[in-house]
Amino acid sequence: MSALRLLVVTVLAAGVSGRCRHFPAIETFDINSYLGRWYLQYKYTNEASLPMSQCWSWSYYLDRNEKLKVQTSYVNSLTNRVTNHQSRLWMKNPSEPSRLRYKLNYFLYNRKEDYQVIATDYANFTIEYQCSGNNFLNRRETVWLLTREQYPHPFVLERAFTALLQLGLNDIDLDRAYQSCTVRDGTNRADRRRSFADWLTGGMTSRVQRRMQGKSLSGFVAWMGL
């Protein structure tokens, strides 16, 4: 593997106080090298959610008018069908290229969201961060760890975990994202029953499988003896 051009910023303020964590922008961030598809491997969020989707990925691209866009894709846990959403994307400030804003248009839901790339080597993994609110009652915080490969080498994940530790994100509990999806046409009744049962039990089977497929961040920290 070629030498990694790892871009990692330093945490200035931790989120344990109830405020959002502050990560300085990566001034040398290159959006053109960032384009392409990324597969979600781990996610942390402090918001409650139902296990209705899996096998998430997002693709960054330039449209025919050279406008930056991102397409998020996932497989519905009930129907096993792929859903895609396209969003307009732009930099909030050219001097801070790693801070991004996108516009959501889902039926009656129409709003702008901000997030930032806090670590990436472009070729193997990236870590994205989103947070809003200023206290424990209204803070919404999410961390995504994505890789270029749908099934990355363990070495790639270990490098990504190391970046998380360097960023001071050792206090979050990442959940393994499920990537072993088989898109079906829904004609197999047994498959539909299994999918519905997994959803009905809160995704218990999927969570066990995700835990078995790779180390969690806390498991990695214990493994490293930190």
N, CA and C of each residue as an Amber inpcrd file, in Angstrom:
protein
   678
   0.8490000  -1.1860000   0.0000000   0.0000000   0.0000000   0.0000000
   0.8860000   1.2380000   0.0000000   0.5720000   2.2030000  -0.8120000
   1.3590000   3.4190000  -0.8860000   1.2070000   4.2190000   0.3970000
   2.1520000   5.1150000   0.6110000   2.1130000   5.9440000   1.8220000
   0.8240000   6.7490000   1.8640000   0.1890000   6.7520000   3.0120000
  -1.0900000   7.4300000   3.1660000  -0.8710000   8.9140000   3.3920000
  -1.6200000   9.7190000   2.6580000  -1.5920000  11.1640000   2.8610000
  -2.7100000  11.5100000   3.8330000  -2.4400000  11.1970000   5.0900000
  -3.4840000  11.3440000   6.1120000  -3.5980000  12.7900000   6.5510000
  -4.8210000  13.3130000   6.4340000  -5.0890000  14.6720000   6.8780000
  -5.9330000  14.5970000   8.1370000  -5.3600000  14.9590000   9.2400000
  -6.0630000  14.9010000  10.5110000  -5.9490000  16.2490000  11.2020000
  -7.0730000  16.7420000  11.7070000  -7.0580000  17.9960000  12.4490000
  -7.1400000  17.6990000  13.9270000  -6.7980000  18.6640000  14.7510000
  -6.7470000  18.4860000  16.2020000  -7.9980000  19.0600000  16.8420000
  -8.5200000  18.3470000  17.8110000  -9.7090000  18.8020000  18.5220000
  -9.3390000  19.9610000  19.4450000 -10.1400000  21.0290000  19.3900000
  -9.9060000  22.1730000  20.2650000 -10.8140000  22.1690000  21.4740000
 -12.0090000  21.5720000  21.3110000 -12.9280000  21.5370000  22.4580000
 -13.7260000  20.2560000  22.3910000 -13.7640000  19.5030000  23.4620000
 -14.4880000  18.2370000  23.4840000 -15.9660000  18.4800000  23.6440000
 -16.7400000  17.4390000  23.2350000 -18.1820000  17.5870000  23.2980000
 -18.7960000  17.1300000  24.5980000 -17.9570000  16.7800000  25.5880000
 -18.5070000  16.2540000  26.8320000 -19.2530000  17.3200000  27.6160000
 -19.0260000  18.5910000  27.3150000 -19.6880000  19.6610000  28.0600000
 -21.1080000  19.8910000  27.5710000 -21.5190000  19.2040000  26.5220000
 -22.8410000  19.4350000  25.9630000 -22.7880000  20.2550000  24.7010000
 -21.6890000  20.9330000  24.4600000 -21.5320000  21.7020000  23.2270000
 -20.9970000  20.7980000  22.1280000 -21.1700000  21.2410000  20.9020000
 -20.6000000  20.5110000  19.7740000 -19.0770000  20.5840000  19.8370000
 -18.4290000  19.5280000  19.4320000 -16.9760000  19.5300000  19.3460000
 -16.5470000  20.4570000  18.2240000 -15.3960000  21.0450000  18.3880000
 -14.8830000  21.9530000  17.3680000 -13.6670000  21.3540000  16.6880000
 -13.7620000  21.1880000  15.3860000 -12.6520000  20.7030000  14.5760000
 -12.2820000  21.7840000  13.5640000 -11.0540000  22.2650000  13.5620000
 -10.6580000  23.2510000  12.5520000 -10.7940000  22.6740000  11.1460000
 -11.0290000  23.5420000  10.2010000 -11.1550000  23.1090000   8.8090000
  -9.8130000  22.6120000   8.2810000  -9.8690000  21.6730000   7.3500000
  -8.6650000  21.2120000   6.6580000  -8.4420000  22.1580000   5.4820000
  -7.5070000  23.0490000   5.6140000  -7.3040000  24.0880000   4.6050000
  -6.8260000  23.5220000   3.2740000  -6.1500000  22.3600000   3.3010000
  -5.6300000  21.7620000   2.0690000  -6.5790000  20.7100000   1.4920000
  -7.8070000  20.6740000   1.9910000  -8.7680000  19.6780000   1.5120000
  -9.0050000  19.8290000   0.0140000  -8.9230000  18.6980000  -0.7180000
  -9.0770000  18.6860000  -2.1760000 -10.3650000  17.9510000  -2.5380000
 -11.3860000  18.6990000  -2.9010000 -12.6850000  18.0890000  -3.1940000
 -12.6280000  17.1840000  -4.4140000 -11.7710000  17.4890000  -5.3750000
 -11.6730000  16.6500000  -6.5680000 -11.1410000  15.2630000  -6.2340000
 -10.2080000  15.1760000  -5.2890000  -9.7010000  13.8740000  -4.8610000
 -10.7210000  13.1370000  -4.0010000 -11.6650000  13.8880000  -3.4640000
 -12.6790000  13.3090000  -2.5800000 -13.8580000  12.7360000  -3.3520000
 -13.9970000  13.1230000  -4.6160000 -15.1290000  12.6550000  -5.4110000
 -15.1200000  11.1350000  -5.5290000 -16.2970000  10.5780000  -5.7610000
 -16.4210000   9.1340000  -5.9030000 -17.2880000   8.5480000  -4.8080000
 -17.2920000   7.2380000  -4.7470000 -18.1920000   6.5420000  -3.8390000
 -17.5010000   6.1520000  -2.5370000 -18.2370000   6.3230000  -1.4460000
 -17.7860000   5.9470000  -0.1110000 -18.8400000   5.0460000   0.5240000
 -18.3730000   4.0040000   1.2260000 -19.2770000   3.0580000   1.8850000
 -19.2260000   3.2520000   3.3990000 -20.3900000   3.3550000   4.0050000
 -20.4720000   3.5440000   5.4450000 -20.0860000   2.2510000   6.1670000
 -19.1350000   2.3600000   7.0940000 -18.6860000   1.2060000   7.8680000
 -19.0560000   1.3110000   9.3440000 -18.9550000   2.5200000   9.8970000
 -19.3010000   2.7470000  11.2990000 -20.0310000   4.0800000  11.4150000
 -20.9090000   4.1430000  12.4130000 -21.6610000   5.3760000  12.6340000
 -21.9350000   5.5520000  14.1190000 -21.8400000   6.7940000  14.5540000
 -22.2810000   7.1620000  15.8990000 -23.3100000   8.2800000  15.7670000
 -24.3920000   8.1740000  16.5200000 -25.3580000   9.2530000  16.6100000
 -26.0130000   9.2080000  17.9750000 -26.3480000  10.3640000  18.5160000
 -27.0400000  10.4190000  19.8000000 -28.5470000  10.5330000  19.6190000
 -29.0080000  10.3590000  18.3790000 -30.4420000  10.3980000  18.0910000
 -30.9960000   8.9830000  17.9720000 -32.1980000   8.7870000  18.4700000
 -32.8520000   7.4910000  18.3460000 -33.3170000   7.2870000  16.9070000
 -33.1780000   6.0580000  16.4120000 -33.5940000   5.7680000  15.0410000
 -34.0060000   4.3110000  14.9280000 -34.8980000   4.0350000  13.9910000
 -35.3450000   2.6760000  13.7350000 -34.4420000   2.0290000  12.6800000
 -34.1700000   0.7170000  12.8050000 -33.3090000   0.0240000  11.8370000
 -34.0530000  -0.2600000  10.5340000 -34.3740000   0.7810000   9.8040000
 -35.1690000   0.6400000   8.5870000 -34.3240000   0.6040000   7.3200000
 -33.0190000   0.8030000   7.4410000 -32.1820000   0.8490000   6.2440000
 -30.7980000   0.3110000   6.5650000 -30.0980000  -0.1340000   5.5320000
 -28.7690000  -0.6900000   5.6900000 -28.0050000  -0.5370000   4.3780000
 -26.7230000  -0.8990000   4.4140000 -25.8640000  -0.8060000   3.2290000
 -25.8310000   0.6060000   2.6540000 -25.5530000   1.5550000   3.5240000
 -25.5030000   2.9490000   3.1060000 -24.2110000   3.2490000   2.3570000
 -24.3180000   4.1230000   1.3860000 -23.1430000   4.6700000   0.7090000
 -23.5120000   6.0400000   0.1730000 -22.5110000   6.8820000  -0.0400000
 -22.7700000   8.1360000  -0.7400000 -21.6750000   8.4140000  -1.7470000
 -22.1360000   9.0060000  -2.8420000 -21.2550000   9.2850000  -3.9690000
 -21.2060000  10.7890000  -4.2260000 -20.0090000  11.3130000  -4.2160000
 -19.7900000  12.7280000  -4.5300000 -19.4370000  12.8460000  -6.0120000
 -20.0580000  13.8060000  -6.6900000 -19.8050000  13.9430000  -8.1260000
 -20.1350000  15.3600000  -8.5890000 -19.6690000  15.6750000  -9.7850000
 -19.9990000  16.9430000 -10.4340000 -21.0070000  16.6590000 -11.5370000
 -22.0920000  17.4210000 -11.5720000 -23.0840000  17.2020000 -12.6160000
 -22.6280000  17.8530000 -13.9220000 -23.4800000  17.8380000 -14.9360000
 -23.1090000  18.3510000 -16.2520000 -22.8140000  19.8430000 -16.2390000
 -23.3070000  20.5280000 -15.2060000 -23.0430000  21.9580000 -15.0730000
 -21.8960000  22.2390000 -14.1000000 -21.1390000  21.1730000 -13.7770000
 -19.9960000  21.2890000 -12.8650000 -20.4230000  21.7000000 -11.4560000
 -21.6710000  21.3880000 -11.0970000 -22.1640000  21.6480000  -9.7520000
 -21.8930000  20.4200000  -8.8780000 -21.4280000  20.6650000  -7.6610000
 -21.1150000  19.5820000  -6.7500000 -22.3920000  18.9980000  -6.1530000
 -22.4900000  17.6620000  -6.1780000 -23.6600000  16.9800000  -5.6350000
 -23.2310000  15.7150000  -4.9040000 -24.1410000  15.2060000  -4.0770000
 -23.9080000  13.9470000  -3.3920000 -25.1690000  13.1020000  -3.5060000
 -24.9770000  11.8290000  -3.8010000 -26.1000000  10.8850000  -3.8650000
 -25.9430000   9.8840000  -2.7330000 -26.9380000   9.8330000  -1.8510000
 -26.9540000   8.8380000  -0.7860000 -27.8100000   7.6600000  -1.2360000
 -27.3060000   6.4630000  -0.9680000 -27.9940000   5.2390000  -1.3680000
 -28.0660000   4.2890000  -0.1780000 -29.1860000   3.5830000  -0.0800000
 -29.3240000   2.5880000   0.9690000 -30.3380000   1.5400000   0.5300000
 -30.3340000   0.4110000   1.2340000 -31.2720000  -0.6770000   0.9630000
 -32.3110000  -0.6940000   2.0720000 -33.5760000  -0.6390000   1.7080000
 -34.6610000  -0.6920000   2.6770000 -34.6800000  -2.0630000   3.3550000
 -34.7080000  -2.0690000   4.6850000 -34.6370000  -3.3290000   5.4280000
 -35.8770000  -4.1890000   5.2710000 -36.9990000  -3.5820000   4.9170000
 -38.2430000  -4.3370000   4.7520000 -38.4070000  -4.8720000   3.3430000
 -38.1020000  -4.0380000   2.3600000 -38.3570000  -4.4120000   0.9620000
 -37.1140000  -4.9000000   0.2270000 -35.9270000  -4.6700000   0.7960000
 -34.6640000  -5.0070000   0.1320000 -34.5070000  -4.2870000  -1.1960000
 -35.1010000  -3.1300000  -1.3220000 -34.9740000  -2.3260000  -2.5280000
 -34.0510000  -1.1390000  -2.2620000 -33.3330000  -0.7370000  -3.3020000
 -32.3980000   0.3720000  -3.1970000 -33.1310000   1.7010000  -3.3470000
 -32.7860000   2.6500000  -2.4800000 -33.3240000   4.0050000  -2.5510000
 -32.1680000   4.9770000  -2.7180000 -32.3190000   5.9430000  -3.6180000
 -31.2990000   6.9440000  -3.8750000 -31.8740000   8.3420000  -3.6650000
 -31.0540000   9.2200000  -3.0970000 -31.4290000  10.6260000  -2.9330000
 -30.2610000  11.4980000  -3.3770000 -30.5350000  12.4880000  -4.2110000
 -29.5120000  13.4250000  -4.6520000 -29.6850000  14.7570000  -3.9210000
 -28.5740000  15.3560000  -3.5490000 -28.6010000  16.6370000  -2.8460000
 -27.5520000  17.5690000  -3.4390000 -27.8990000  18.8240000  -3.5180000
 -26.9460000  19.8520000  -3.9210000 -25.9680000  20.0620000  -2.7810000
 -24.7060000  20.2510000  -3.1330000 -23.6600000  20.3540000  -2.1300000
 -22.7420000  21.5150000  -2.4800000 -22.2950000  22.2510000  -1.4770000
 -21.3610000  23.3390000  -1.7430000 -20.5380000  23.6250000  -0.4940000
 -19.4120000  24.3160000  -0.7100000 -18.5420000  24.7090000   0.3890000
 -19.0970000  25.9760000   1.0300000 -19.1150000  26.0090000   2.3530000
 -19.6090000  27.1840000   3.0580000 -18.6830000  28.3760000   2.8540000
 -17.3720000  28.0860000   2.8010000 -16.3740000  29.1340000   2.6500000
 -15.1840000  28.5480000   1.8860000 -14.7800000  29.1260000   0.7600000
 -13.6600000  28.5850000  -0.0120000 -12.3710000  28.4510000   0.7980000
 -12.2020000  29.2780000   1.8240000 -11.0030000  29.1980000   2.6510000
 -11.0730000  28.0410000   3.6510000 -12.2640000  27.4300000   3.7900000
 -12.4540000  26.2670000   4.6520000 -13.1390000  25.1650000   3.8440000
 -12.4310000  24.5830000   2.8840000 -13.0610000  23.6730000   1.9060000
 -13.6150000  22.3780000   2.4860000 -13.1770000  22.0010000   3.6890000
 -13.6760000  20.7570000   4.2740000 -15.0000000  20.9350000   5.0040000
 -15.4840000  22.1650000   5.1210000 -16.7950000  22.4330000   5.7260000
 -17.8170000  22.5150000   4.5920000 -18.7990000  21.6140000   4.6300000
 -19.7370000  21.4760000   3.5260000 -21.1680000  21.7030000   3.9930000
 -22.0140000  22.0500000   3.0420000 -23.4420000  22.2500000   3.3000000
 -24.2240000  21.5640000   2.1870000 -25.2980000  20.8870000   2.5560000
 -26.1470000  20.2460000   1.5560000 -27.6040000  20.5760000   1.8210000
 -28.3960000  20.4670000   0.7850000 -29.8150000  20.7860000   0.8810000
 -30.6330000  19.5220000   0.7550000 -31.4960000  19.2860000   1.7320000
 -32.3600000  18.1130000   1.7520000 -33.7320000  18.4580000   1.2000000
 -34.2250000  17.6180000   0.3030000 -35.5660000  17.7970000  -0.2470000
 -36.2860000  16.4540000  -0.2260000 -36.8960000  16.1310000   0.9060000
 -37.6490000  14.8880000   1.0560000 -39.1100000  15.2250000   1.3000000
 -39.9140000  15.1020000   0.2510000 -41.3350000  15.3990000   0.3650000
 -41.5230000  16.8100000   0.9410000 -42.0910000  16.9320000   2.1560000
 -42.3080000  18.2440000   2.7600000 -41.1170000  18.7020000   3.5860000
 -40.0780000  17.8680000   3.6650000 -38.8940000  18.2010000   4.4620000
 -37.8910000  18.9120000   3.5680000 -37.6540000  20.1690000   3.8590000
 -36.7650000  20.9760000   3.0270000 -35.9140000  21.8590000   3.9360000
 -34.6430000  21.5360000   4.0550000 -33.7650000  22.3240000   4.9110000
 -32.3130000  22.1170000   4.4990000 -31.4390000  22.9640000   5.0200000
 -30.0130000  22.8790000   4.7500000 -29.3020000  22.3320000   5.9860000
 -28.3250000  21.4780000   5.7490000 -27.5590000  20.8700000   6.8300000
 -26.0700000  21.1110000   6.5910000 -25.3310000  21.3220000   7.6650000
 -23.8810000  21.5110000   7.5900000 -23.1640000  20.3070000   8.1780000
 -22.0090000  19.9850000   7.6220000 -21.1430000  18.9540000   8.1860000
 -19.7350000  19.2040000   7.6810000 -18.7680000  18.4340000   8.1570000
 -17.4080000  18.6400000   7.7030000 -16.6310000  17.3360000   7.6510000
 -15.6460000  17.3120000   6.7830000 -14.6910000  16.2120000   6.7220000
 -13.6080000  16.5340000   7.7330000 -13.3710000  15.6440000   8.6860000
 -12.3930000  15.9240000   9.7360000 -11.1170000  15.0890000   9.5900000
 -11.1460000  14.0390000   8.7730000  -9.9350000  13.2580000   8.5000000
 -10.1760000  12.4250000   7.2470000  -9.1900000  12.3560000   6.3760000
  -9.2890000  11.5190000   5.1830000  -7.9080000  11.3200000   4.5750000
  -7.7350000  10.1990000   3.8860000  -6.5420000  10.0070000   3.0730000
  -6.9280000   9.8970000   1.5930000  -8.2000000  10.1580000   1.3050000
  -8.7810000  10.1630000  -0.0420000  -8.8890000   8.7710000  -0.6690000
  -7.8780000   7.9470000  -0.5110000  -7.8370000   6.6680000  -1.2220000
  -8.4700000   5.5200000  -0.4600000  -8.5650000   5.6420000   0.8820000
  -9.0100000   4.5010000   1.6740000 -10.1600000   4.7930000   2.6310000
 -10.0660000   5.8590000   3.4030000 -11.1110000   6.1210000   4.3860000
 -11.3360000   7.6170000   4.5580000 -12.4780000   7.9290000   5.1560000
 -12.7970000   9.3020000   5.5140000 -13.6490000   9.2920000   6.7710000
 -13.5770000  10.3740000   7.5320000 -14.4030000  10.5530000   8.7230000
 -15.1160000  11.8860000   8.5880000 -16.4440000  11.8570000   8.7010000
 -17.2520000  13.0650000   8.5740000 -17.9830000  13.3150000   9.8980000
 -18.2220000  14.5900000  10.1700000 -18.8010000  14.9760000  11.4590000
 -19.8950000  16.0130000  11.2440000 -20.9940000  15.8280000  11.9890000
 -22.1020000  16.7740000  11.9420000 -22.6160000  16.9920000  13.3530000
 -22.8810000  18.2460000  13.6940000 -23.3990000  18.5370000  15.0240000
 -24.1390000  19.8700000  15.0010000 -25.2140000  19.9390000  15.7620000
 -25.9640000  21.1850000  15.9340000 -26.5230000  21.2060000  17.3440000
 -26.8080000  22.4050000  17.8530000 -27.2780000  22.5540000  19.2190000
 -26.1290000  22.8890000  20.1530000 -26.4350000  23.4080000  21.3240000
 -25.3860000  23.8560000  22.2360000 -25.5470000  23.3440000  23.6580000
 -26.3970000  22.3250000  23.8720000 -26.5030000  21.7210000  25.2010000
 -26.9940000  20.2930000  25.0510000 -27.0490000  19.5640000  26.1610000
 -27.4200000  18.1500000  26.1180000 -28.8470000  17.9320000  25.6400000
 -29.7090000  18.9130000  25.8120000 -31.1130000  18.7410000  25.4660000
 -31.3650000  18.8100000  23.9690000 -30.6130000  19.6410000  23.2570000
 -30.9050000  19.8000000  21.8280000 -29.7240000  19.4910000  20.9220000
 -28.6440000  18.9550000  21.4680000 -27.4880000  18.6500000  20.6220000
 -27.7390000  17.4180000  19.7730000 -27.5170000  17.5430000  18.4790000
 -27.6150000  16.4290000  17.5340000 -26.2190000  16.1990000  16.9740000
 -25.6360000  15.0540000  17.2820000 -24.2540000  14.7840000  16.9010000
 -24.1590000  13.4550000  16.1570000 -23.4290000  13.4550000  15.0490000
 -23.2580000  12.2510000  14.2420000 -21.8300000  12.1780000  13.7250000
 -21.2600000  10.9850000  13.7660000 -19.9420000  10.7210000  13.1880000
 -20.0900000   9.5540000  12.2160000 -19.5710000   9.7380000  11.0110000
 -19.5850000   8.6730000   9.9990000 -18.1550000   8.2740000   9.6700000
 -17.8980000   6.9830000   9.6280000 -16.6180000   6.4580000   9.1460000
 -16.9080000   5.6730000   7.8770000 -16.3370000   6.1120000   6.7860000
 -16.5920000   5.5060000   5.4830000 -15.2890000   5.0700000   4.8280000
 -15.3990000   4.1070000   3.9160000 -14.2260000   3.6210000   3.1970000
 -14.5310000   3.5430000   1.7070000 -13.4680000   3.5250000   0.9150000
 -13.6360000   3.4140000  -0.5400000 -14.1440000   2.0330000  -0.9370000
 -13.6730000   1.0120000  -0.2360000 -14.0890000  -0.3580000  -0.5260000
 -15.2870000  -0.7290000   0.3400000 -16.1930000  -1.4870000  -0.2540000
 -17.3560000  -1.9190000   0.5170000 -16.9500000  -2.8730000   1.6400000
 -15.9200000  -3.6760000   1.3730000 -15.4040000  -4.6020000   2.3810000
 -13.9170000  -4.3060000   2.5650000 -13.5850000  -3.3140000   3.3740000
 -12.1940000  -2.8600000   3.4840000 -11.3010000  -3.8480000   4.2220000
 -10.0250000  -3.7340000   3.9590000  -9.0340000  -4.5300000   4.6760000
  -8.9990000  -4.0590000   6.1310000  -8.7990000  -4.9640000   7.0870000
  -8.7240000  -4.5530000   8.4950000  -7.6860000  -3.4680000   8.7540000
  -6.6140000  -3.4630000   7.9770000  -5.5910000  -2.4340000   8.1460000
  -6.1690000  -1.0480000   7.9070000  -7.0760000  -0.9260000   6.9370000
  -7.7040000   0.3660000   6.6430000  -8.5420000   0.8180000   7.8320000
  -9.3050000  -0.1050000   8.4060000 -10.1390000   0.2480000   9.5540000
  -9.2870000   0.6170000  10.7580000  -8.1760000  -0.0640000  10.9480000
  -7.3020000   0.2680000  12.0740000  -6.7030000   1.6610000  11.9040000
  -6.3380000   2.0100000  10.6750000  -5.8380000   3.3640000  10.4340000
  -6.9250000   4.4040000  10.7040000  -8.1630000   4.0730000  10.3180000
  -9.2760000   4.9900000  10.5660000  -9.5440000   5.1270000  12.0570000
  -9.4850000   4.0110000  12.8090000  -9.6760000   4.0690000  14.2570000
  -8.5810000   4.8990000  14.9150000  -7.3610000   4.7570000  14.4220000
  -6.2640000   5.5570000  14.9540000  -6.5330000   7.0460000  14.7480000
  -7.0670000   7.3870000  13.5790000  -7.4200000   8.7870000  13.3090000
  -8.4930000   9.2610000  14.2730000  -9.4770000   8.4080000  14.5730000
 -10.5240000   8.7710000  15.5280000  -9.9330000   9.0610000  16.9070000
  -8.9890000   8.2350000  17.3190000  -8.3510000   8.4490000  18.6130000
  -7.5650000   9.7550000  18.6140000  -6.8650000  10.0370000  17.5210000
  -6.1170000  11.2830000  17.4250000  -7.0420000  12.5010000  17.4550000
  -8.2460000  12.3110000  16.9840000  -9.2250000  13.4000000  16.9840000
  -9.9200000  13.5690000  18.3340000  -9.6290000  12.6840000  19.2650000
 -10.2560000  12.7790000  20.5760000 -11.6380000  12.1740000  20.6290000
 -11.9780000  11.3020000  19.6720000 -13.3130000  10.7080000  19.6130000
 -13.3330000   9.3100000  20.2280000 -12.5270000   9.1110000  21.2530000
 -12.4920000   7.8180000  21.9300000 -13.6440000   7.6350000  22.9140000
 -14.4710000   8.6690000  23.0930000 -15.5730000   8.5780000  24.0590000
 -16.9030000   8.2440000  23.3950000 -16.9100000   7.9750000  22.1000000
 -18.1600000   7.6440000  21.4200000 -18.2370000   6.1450000  21.1560000
 -19.4410000   5.6320000  21.0870000 -19.6690000   4.2080000  20.8390000
 -20.1650000   4.0320000  19.4110000 -19.2620000   3.6650000  18.5290000
 -19.6150000   3.4830000  17.1230000 -20.3410000   2.1720000  16.9060000
 -21.3590000   2.1890000  16.0580000 -22.0580000   0.9770000  15.6500000
 -21.5690000   0.5660000  14.2730000 -21.3550000  -0.7300000  14.0970000
 -20.9270000  -1.2620000  12.8130000 -22.0770000  -1.1780000  11.8270000
 -21.8180000  -0.6490000  10.6630000 -22.8510000  -0.5490000   9.6240000
 -22.8860000  -1.8390000   8.8210000 -24.0790000  -2.3110000   8.5190000
 -24.2680000  -3.5530000   7.7720000 -24.0870000  -3.2770000   6.2900000
 -23.1760000  -4.0380000   5.6360000 -22.9110000  -3.8350000   4.2140000
 -23.1690000  -5.0610000   3.3600000 -23.5180000  -6.1900000   3.9650000
 -23.7260000  -7.4230000   3.2020000 -25.1800000  -7.5500000   2.7540000
 -25.5820000  -6.6710000   1.8630000 -26.9660000  -6.6660000   1.3880000
 -27.0830000  -7.4480000   0.0910000 -28.1880000  -8.1170000  -0.0400000
 -28.5650000  -8.7470000  -1.3020000 -29.8890000  -8.1350000  -1.7290000
 -29.8600000  -7.3960000  -2.8060000 -31.0820000  -6.7410000  -3.2890000
 -31.9550000  -7.7870000  -3.9600000 -33.1580000  -7.9620000  -3.4300000
 -34.0690000  -8.9960000  -3.9420000 -35.3030000  -8.3470000  -4.5430000
 -36.0200000  -9.1410000  -5.3390000 -37.2280000  -8.6100000  -5.9770000
 -38.4640000  -8.7740000  -5.1180000 -38.2940000  -9.3880000  -3.9150000
 -39.4220000  -9.5010000  -2.9840000 -40.3350000 -10.6850000  -3.2480000
 -39.9360000 -11.6120000  -4.1270000 -40.8160000 -12.7310000  -4.4470000
 -40.6270000 -13.9080000  -3.4960000 -39.5390000 -13.9140000  -2.7310000
 -39.2690000 -15.0080000  -1.8170000 -39.9430000 -14.7300000  -0.4810000
 -40.9550000 -15.4970000  -0.1320000 -41.7340000 -15.2430000   1.0770000
 -40.9000000 -15.4390000   2.3250000 -40.0080000 -16.4430000   2.3390000
 -39.1670000 -16.6840000   3.5190000 -38.2280000 -15.5150000   3.7610000
 -37.6890000 -14.9610000   2.6780000 -36.8000000 -13.8050000   2.8230000
 -37.5590000 -12.6180000   3.3970000 -38.7970000 -12.4310000   2.9440000
 -39.5890000 -11.3240000   3.4530000 -39.8870000 -11.5070000   4.9320000
 -40.1540000 -12.7560000   5.3610000 -40.4270000 -13.0140000   6.7710000
 -39.2040000 -12.7180000   7.6260000 -38.0070000 -13.1520000   7.1390000
 -36.7910000 -12.8950000   7.8990000 -36.5270000 -11.4030000   8.0100000
 -36.7500000 -10.6820000   6.9070000 -36.5170000  -9.2440000   6.9220000
 -37.4620000  -8.5590000   7.8920000 -38.7310000  -8.9550000   7.8830000
 -39.7100000  -8.3440000   8.7680000 -39.4070000  -8.6880000  10.2180000
 -38.9960000  -9.9460000  10.4930000 -38.6890000 -10.3440000  11.8620000
 -37.5010000  -9.5650000  12.4030000 -36.5030000  -9.3420000  11.5540000
 -35.3440000  -8.5810000  11.9820000 -35.7340000  -7.1480000  12.3200000
 -36.5910000  -6.5710000  11.4900000 -37.0570000  -5.2110000  11.7670000
 -37.8930000  -5.1690000  13.0320000 -38.7580000  -6.1850000  13.2350000
 -39.6710000  -6.2020000  14.3650000 -38.9190000  -6.3140000  15.6850000
 -37.7760000  -7.0070000  15.6730000 -36.9860000  -7.1720000  16.8890000
 -35.9520000  -6.0710000  17.0490000 -36.0880000  -5.0020000  16.2740000
 -35.1580000  -3.8950000  16.4040000 -33.8220000  -4.1470000  15.7620000
 -33.7740000  -5.0550000  14.7900000 -32.5220000  -5.3200000  14.0820000
 -31.5260000  -6.1130000  14.9150000 -32.0300000  -6.9420000  15.8760000
 -31.1350000  -7.6630000  16.7670000 -30.1500000  -8.5410000  15.9920000
 -30.6450000  -9.2760000  15.0070000 -29.7780000 -10.1520000  14.2360000
 -28.7130000  -9.3650000  13.4980000 -29.1200000  -8.2700000  12.8880000
 -28.1630000  -7.4550000  12.1490000 -27.1120000  -6.8690000  13.0700000
 -27.5190000  -6.4300000  14.2660000 -26.5530000  -5.8430000  15.1920000
 -25.5270000  -6.8650000  15.6300000 -25.9840000  -8.1140000  15.8900000
 -25.0440000  -9.1670000  16.2690000 -24.0730000  -9.4260000  15.1260000
 -24.5790000  -9.5000000  13.8960000 -23.7180000  -9.7230000  12.7470000
 -22.7210000  -8.5910000  12.5840000 -23.1640000  -7.3510000  12.7830000
 -22.2640000  -6.2130000  12.6430000 -21.1490000  -6.2730000  13.6780000
 -21.4910000  -6.6560000  14.8940000 -20.4810000  -6.7500000  15.9420000
 -19.4530000  -7.8370000  15.6080000 -19.9010000  -8.9260000  15.0010000
 -19.0100000 -10.0260000  14.6770000 -18.1240000  -9.7100000  13.4840000
 -18.5340000  -8.7820000  12.6330000 -17.8020000  -8.5230000  11.4010000
 -16.6170000  -7.5870000  11.6030000 -16.4940000  -6.9160000  12.7220000
 -15.3650000  -6.0080000  12.9210000 -15.3420000  -5.4520000  14.3230000
 -14.2120000  -4.9480000  14.7050000 -14.0580000  -4.3740000  16.0340000
 -14.8140000  -3.0580000  16.1490000 -15.4020000  -2.8140000  17.3160000
 -15.9420000  -1.4910000  17.6080000 -14.7840000  -0.6130000  18.0480000
 -15.0170000   0.6940000  18.1380000 -13.9470000   1.5890000  18.5660000
 -13.4950000   1.2510000  19.9820000 -14.4610000   0.9660000  20.8770000
 -14.0890000   0.6140000  22.2440000 -13.3000000  -0.6900000  22.2690000
 -13.6780000  -1.6350000  21.3810000 -12.9410000  -2.8840000  21.2820000
 -11.5310000  -2.6740000  20.7610000 -11.3870000  -1.7520000  19.8310000
 -10.0660000  -1.4470000  19.2880000  -9.1810000  -0.8090000  20.3550000
  -9.7610000   0.1030000  21.1490000  -9.0020000   0.7450000  22.2210000
  -8.5240000  -0.2960000  23.2200000  -9.4130000  -1.2530000  23.5810000
  -9.0310000  -2.3040000  24.5190000  -7.9470000  -3.2000000  23.9220000
  -8.0870000  -3.4650000  22.6240000  -7.1190000  -4.3170000  21.9290000
  -5.7420000  -3.6620000  21.9000000  -5.7290000  -2.3160000  21.7710000
  -4.4700000  -1.5800000  21.7500000  -3.9080000  -1.3700000  23.1520000
  -4.7250000  -1.6600000  24.1840000  -4.2740000  -1.4650000  25.5430000
  -4.2010000  -0.0160000  25.9560000  -5.0890000   0.8300000  25.3360000
  -5.0710000   2.2720000  25.6310000  -6.1070000   2.6100000  26.6930000
